[in-house]
Amino acid sequence: MTIHRNSQRQKRSSGSALSDKRCVPCEGGTVPLTIQEAEGLMAEIEGWALSTDAKKISRRFKFGNFAEALTFVNAISAIAEDEGHHPDIHFGWGRAEIELTTHATGGLSWNDFILAAKINTL
């Protein structure tokens, strides 16, 4: 089933920034992005790294102390709740590491790139 992937592709082709897009619900059976599609989107999310298997993207952020890292994580959680797409977050004193993947697809979806772009605006 590729309905969600196609609707996201159409949504993306409108020319506006990823951070202006909205995440759409994914269901099991939805096809993940191909390696080529994921590599093409990487230029739009500065600072993020694509895993070698192209199944997740990640980024590490640095902060001056624990409170700044926590504030950042809380801001991400608000965006994630609003979008209905939730990253894996690891944080501690002066750092926050964010990983995005779409479990329902077994790889990456447009939602991962949309959320990464929104996180980059913080």
C-alpha positions in Angstrom: 0.0 0.0 0.0 1.6 3.3 -1.1 -1.3 5.7 -0.5 0.4 7.6 2.3 3.7 7.8 0.5 2.1 9.2 -2.6 0.1 11.8 -0.7 3.3 12.9 1.0 5.1 13.1 -2.3 2.3 15.3 -3.7 2.4 17.4 -0.6 6.2 17.9 -0.9 6.1 18.8 -4.6 4.3 22.1 -3.8 7.7 23.7 -3.4 7.5 25.0 0.2 10.0 24.1 2.9 9.8 20.8 4.8 9.3 22.7 8.0 6.0 24.1 6.6 4.6 20.6 6.0 2.5 18.5 8.3 3.2 14.9 9.2 0.6 12.4 8.0 -0.4 9.1 9.7 1.4 6.0 8.5 0.1 2.5 8.5 1.7 -0.9 8.3 2.4 -1.8 4.7 3.3 1.8 3.7 6.5 1.7 1.7 9.6 3.4 3.2 11.6 6.0 1.2 14.2 4.5 -1.0 17.9 5.2 -0.3 17.9 7.6 -3.2 14.9 9.5 -2.0 16.4 9.8 1.5 19.7 10.9 0.2 18.0 13.6 -1.9 16.2 15.0 1.2 19.3 15.1 3.3 20.3 18.5 1.8 17.1 20.0 3.3 17.9 19.0 6.9 21.3 20.5 7.7 23.3 18.8 10.4 21.5 15.4 10.2 23.2 12.1 9.4 21.7 9.3 7.4 22.3 5.8 8.7 24.2 3.5 6.4 21.1 1.4 5.8 19.0 4.6 5.2 16.5 3.5 7.8 17.0 6.4 10.2 18.4 9.9 10.5 20.0 11.4 13.6 21.6 14.6 14.9 23.4 15.5 18.1 22.9 19.0 19.6 25.2 20.6 22.2 24.2 22.9 25.0 25.9 24.8 27.8 24.2 22.9 30.6 21.5 20.4 31.5 18.7 22.9 31.7 19.3 24.1 28.2 19.2 20.5 26.9 16.0 19.8 28.8 14.4 22.9 27.5 15.3 21.9 23.9 13.9 18.3 24.5 10.7 19.8 25.9 10.3 22.0 22.8 10.8 18.9 20.6 8.2 17.0 22.5 5.6 19.7 21.9 6.3 19.6 18.2 6.3 15.8 18.1 2.9 15.7 19.9 1.5 18.3 17.5 2.7 16.3 14.5 1.8 12.9 15.9 5.3 11.7 15.0 7.8 11.0 17.8 11.6 10.8 17.8 13.8 8.7 20.0 15.5 11.3 22.3 18.6 10.7 24.4 19.9 13.6 26.5 22.0 14.6 29.4 24.2 17.4 30.6 24.9 19.6 27.6 23.6 17.3 24.9 20.6 16.0 23.1 20.7 13.2 20.5 17.7 12.8 18.3 16.9 9.8 16.1 14.0 9.6 13.6 12.6 6.6 11.9 9.1 5.5 11.0 8.4 2.2 12.7 5.2 1.5 10.7 7.2 1.6 7.4 10.4 -0.1 8.7 12.4 2.8 7.5 12.2 6.5 6.7 9.1 8.4 5.6 8.5 12.0 4.7 7.4 12.5 8.4 11.0 11.9 9.6 12.3 14.7 7.3 9.4 17.0 8.1 10.0 16.6 11.9 13.8 17.0 11.4 13.3 20.3 9.6 10.9 21.5 12.3 13.5 20.6 15.0 16.1 22.6 13.1 14.0 25.7 13.4 14.2 25.6 17.2 
